[in-house]
Amino acid sequence: MTDAARPSGKSALYLTLAGTLVSWFAFLTYFLVVPRWPDLRDSGVPNVVLGSVGLALCLSGTRVAFQARRWRVTGSGLTLLAGVPFVLLSAYLFVLSYRLPATDSVVAVGVKAPPLALPDQEGKERTLEEFAGRPVVLVFFRGHW
């Protein structure tokens, strides 16, 4: 490849830097923004897709860096830095989330709850038997965010 046809090293740097930022943005928004909207909580697919786009940008930037013979180490390092949040988010969503208890073992609405003892806000242990005869609402959030 002649020097005139070779891509510039700065374009490689910009591509890998943009890809790294997009990948980290996808990772951080899953934990900081997504829990605020109930419709998005149970699906991390948009964040994984956005992380994939960031990783693709990094890989193309690294490819350009090797063609330009400039910024090869920086491009490779930024690609690795973009791969970390992508791998962590994917592992969290597709491996750890499936270790949550199955929904078939959940107590149905209206059924008597099993014995339960939990600490209150002051640290004193409370049991369900203390509230016998009174309506009690128990709310447990089953999420992976």
VMD Tcl script that draws the C-alpha trace (Angstrom):
set ca {
  {0.00 0.00 0.00}
  {1.42 3.37 -0.95}
  {1.68 6.20 1.55}
  {-0.96 8.22 -0.33}
  {-3.50 5.37 -0.11}
  {-2.74 4.58 3.53}
  {-5.36 5.91 6.02}
  {-4.28 8.47 8.57}
  {-3.38 7.41 12.09}
  {-5.63 10.06 13.62}
  {-8.74 8.46 12.12}
  {-7.75 5.23 13.83}
  {-7.33 7.02 17.12}
  {-10.71 8.75 16.79}
  {-12.49 5.51 15.87}
  {-11.06 3.55 18.78}
  {-11.63 6.41 21.21}
  {-15.26 6.78 20.07}
  {-15.77 3.02 20.33}
  {-14.36 2.94 23.85}
  {-16.62 5.78 24.95}
  {-19.70 4.15 23.39}
  {-18.88 0.81 25.03}
  {-18.44 2.36 28.48}
  {-21.58 4.46 27.96}
  {-23.57 1.27 27.26}
  {-22.18 -0.37 30.39}
  {-22.78 2.56 32.73}
  {-26.26 3.44 31.47}
  {-27.46 -0.08 32.17}
  {-26.78 0.38 35.87}
  {-27.42 4.12 36.24}
  {-30.28 4.91 33.84}
  {-32.15 1.71 32.95}
  {-33.43 0.94 36.51}
  {-35.44 4.17 36.46}
  {-37.76 2.89 33.71}
  {-39.64 -0.32 34.53}
  {-40.13 -1.23 30.87}
  {-36.37 -1.38 30.31}
  {-35.34 -3.07 33.55}
  {-35.69 -6.65 32.45}
  {-33.96 -6.25 29.12}
  {-30.34 -5.39 28.70}
  {-30.36 -6.13 24.99}
  {-30.24 -2.45 23.89}
  {-27.15 -1.95 26.06}
  {-25.48 -5.06 24.68}
  {-26.21 -3.87 21.13}
  {-24.76 -0.44 21.94}
  {-21.72 -2.11 23.49}
  {-21.35 -4.21 20.33}
  {-21.39 -1.05 18.22}
  {-18.66 0.43 20.43}
  {-16.58 -2.71 20.13}
  {-17.05 -2.75 16.34}
  {-15.87 0.88 16.17}
  {-12.80 -0.04 18.20}
  {-11.99 -3.04 16.04}
  {-12.30 -1.01 12.84}
  {-10.14 1.72 14.38}
  {-7.51 -0.84 15.34}
  {-7.60 -2.22 11.81}
  {-7.04 1.28 10.43}
  {-4.22 1.82 12.96}
  {-2.41 -1.28 11.74}
  {-2.89 -0.22 8.12}
  {-1.61 3.28 8.87}
  {1.23 1.87 10.96}
  {0.52 4.48 13.63}
  {-1.29 4.31 16.96}
  {-1.18 0.50 16.91}
  {-0.50 0.14 20.64}
  {-2.97 2.86 21.58}
  {-5.64 1.41 19.29}
  {-5.14 -2.08 20.67}
  {-5.22 -0.79 24.24}
  {-8.42 1.17 23.67}
  {-10.01 -1.87 22.05}
  {-9.16 -3.95 25.11}
  {-10.50 -1.16 27.30}
  {-13.75 -1.23 25.30}
  {-13.97 -5.00 25.52}
  {-13.93 -5.05 29.33}
  {-17.35 -3.42 29.90}
  {-18.84 -5.39 27.00}
  {-17.71 -8.71 28.47}
  {-18.77 -7.71 32.01}
  {-22.23 -6.57 30.92}
  {-22.78 -9.63 28.75}
  {-21.68 -11.96 31.54}
  {-23.91 -10.15 34.03}
  {-26.96 -10.28 31.77}
  {-26.62 -13.69 30.20}
  {-24.87 -15.72 32.91}
  {-25.48 -14.26 36.35}
  {-29.09 -13.25 35.66}
  {-30.04 -16.83 34.91}
  {-28.94 -17.88 38.39}
  {-31.85 -15.98 39.93}
  {-34.53 -18.19 41.51}
  {-37.18 -19.56 39.21}
  {-40.56 -17.83 39.27}
  {-42.44 -21.10 39.84}
  {-41.19 -21.15 43.46}
  {-42.67 -17.71 44.20}
  {-45.55 -17.50 46.68}
  {-48.75 -16.48 44.87}
  {-50.84 -13.45 45.83}
  {-53.34 -14.23 48.57}
  {-51.52 -17.35 49.80}
  {-50.25 -17.43 53.38}
  {-46.59 -16.43 53.45}
  {-44.01 -18.81 54.88}
  {-42.38 -17.90 58.21}
  {-40.15 -14.91 57.72}
  {-37.88 -12.86 59.98}
  {-36.08 -9.74 58.80}
  {-34.42 -6.78 60.51}
  {-36.31 -3.48 60.48}
  {-34.77 -0.05 59.92}
  {-33.59 0.03 63.55}
  {-31.95 -3.40 63.36}
  {-34.61 -5.18 65.48}
  {-35.65 -8.52 64.06}
  {-39.32 -8.66 63.05}
  {-41.37 -11.73 62.17}
  {-44.59 -12.03 60.20}
  {-46.30 -13.56 63.23}
  {-46.10 -10.13 64.94}
  {-48.53 -8.81 62.34}
  {-51.01 -11.71 62.49}
  {-54.59 -10.60 61.85}
  {-53.52 -7.34 60.19}
  {-53.05 -6.74 56.48}
  {-49.41 -6.87 55.49}
  {-47.92 -6.00 52.13}
  {-44.59 -7.60 51.32}
  {-42.75 -6.32 48.30}
  {-39.70 -8.10 46.94}
  {-38.00 -6.83 43.84}
  {-36.68 -9.56 41.59}
  {-34.38 -7.81 39.23}
  {-30.92 -8.06 37.88}
  {-29.90 -4.45 37.79}
}
mol new
graphics top color blue
foreach p $ca { graphics top sphere $p radius 0.5 }
foreach p [lrange $ca 0 end-1] q [lrange $ca 1 end] { graphics top cylinder $p $q radius 0.2 }
display resetview
